[in-house]
Amino acid sequence: MGNKKQKAAATPAIKQLEDAGVTFTIHEYEHSNDDTEGYGLEAARKLGYDERQVFKTLMADAGDERVIGVVPVNGHMSLKELAHTVGVKKADMADPKVAMRESGYVVGGISPLGQKTRHRTVLDSSAMDFDVILVSGGKRGLSLGVNPHDLVRVLDAVVAPIGTTNKSY
């Protein structure tokens, strides 16, 4: 059901959306290792999207589980709000090696979709301001455009105000 399938190889993220019957778009760009602005900001700039509409996927240790936070690339994730949302006292960023192992993706290409180990997911409430948001498609240089309501349904995600510009993550 995905559209615009020009040259993107199917990733687990694309497969999860297709299996769920969700309409989505594929956006590819040439990732540059020299880019110093960050993967998400690079994607927004190269694809011509508002930074508030492009979302990054972060993994946190929250109590005895890992939780996925999906926030706009122009901000940061509030670990305090994430912990509050999932009902634990404290959350910390997960080790990148753990995030890569459990997601099955490389840093800079971690998608909230199609992860090897399924985790509770919290989507920043600002996503609901858009008809379409971009999330990583599972590799650097690949983004997927999806309706945030579809993303919430497919991931069984919680929507909460976890995005901030105060703490750098």
N, C-alpha and C positions, 0 to 999 in steps of 0.2 A: 504493500500500500504506500510505501514511501515514494516520493516523486523526485525528479531531478537526479536520477541515478547515473550520472555520466560516468565517472571513472572511479568512484570510491569503492574500495573493497568493503564487503560487509564486515562490520565489527559486531561484537556482542551487543553494543548499544543499539545499532541499527536493527539487528535481529529482534531485540526485545520490543522495539516500537512496531516493527512489521508484524510480529506474532500477536501483538495487542490490537492490530488493526488501526493504528494511529496514523493520521496524515502528518508528514513532516517533510522538511526540505534539507538537502545536504549542501553544505557550504565548505569548499576547500580553498586553502590559501597556502602559499609557500612559506613555511615556518623558517625563520632565520635564527640560528644559534647566537648571532651577534646582537639580537634584540635584547635591550636591557630593561624594557618597560614592564615585562611580565607577559606570560603566555596569553592571558585573557585580554589584556589591553592591546596586545599585538593583534589578536583576532578581531577585536572591535574595529581597530583602525584599518586593517587590511580588507575587512569585509564591508566596511562602510556603515557599521551599526553604532547606535548610541551606546556608550559604555554602561549605561544603566540597564540595557536590554540584553547584555551578554553576561552570562553567569559562570562562575568558577565552582568547582566541586572540591570541598575540603573534608578531610576525615579527622575526627576528634575522638579521644578517649574520654568516655563519660561513664563514670562508675566502673562497672565490670563489663561494659560493652563499648564497641566503637559505633559512632553515629556519623552520618554524612550530613554536612551542611552545604547548601547551594545558595550562594550570595552573588550580588553584582560584582563585576571585575573592578569597578572603580572604587570599591570600598573594602571593608574587612568583615570578618565574622566575629561577633561578640560571643566569646566563650561563655560568659556569664548568662547571656540570654539563651544560648543553646542548652546549657545545663538546666536552666529553669524550665525550658520547654519540654525536655525529656525527663524531668523530675529527679535530677541528681544534684548534689551539692556543688560539684565542680567538674569542669571539662578542661582538657588540655589538648593541644594539637597532637595528633598521632605522628609517630616516627614515619618519615617519608618511605622508608623501606617496608614498613608494615602496610602503609597505604597502598604501595605498589603491589605487594604480595596479595593482599586481600581483595583489591579491586581488579587485579589482572591487567592494569594499565600502567603506563609510565607517568611520572610527575609531568604536568603540563598537558597531559592527554587523558587525565582521569575523568571519566564520565559518571554521572549518577546512575546511568542505565547500564545493564548488562554486566554488573560486577560479579566476580567469581564468588564472593561471599556476600550475601544479602545483608544489608544493615538498615536500621531505621533511618529515614531521611527527613530532613527539615528544609523546606524551601522558604527563602526570605519572602515575606509578604509583599514586597515591592514588585515581585514577578507578576502579581495579579493585575498590575496596572497596564500590562501589555497583552495584545492578542497573540503575539509570538515572542518567545525568548530563545536565545541561542545557548546551548550547553555543549560541552565537549562531546565529540562523536566517538571518542575512544583512542584517538591518537593525535599527536601534535599536528596542527594544520587542518584539522577536520572538526567542523561544528555542525550541530543539528538544530534546525529551527523547529520549535514545537510549541503548541498552545500550552500555557502553564497549567490549565485545568486538566489536560490530557496527561501531562507529566505527573501531577499529583495523583491521578487515578492509577496510572501504570505503576508508580513506585509506592503507592499507598502512603504518600508523604503527608506530613503535617505542615501547615503554613503558619509561620510565626515571624515576628520582627527580629531576626537574628543578624541582619546586616547593620554595619556601623562604619564610621570613618574614624573612630577614636583609637582603635587598637590595631596594630599592624600584623595581620596574618593573611 
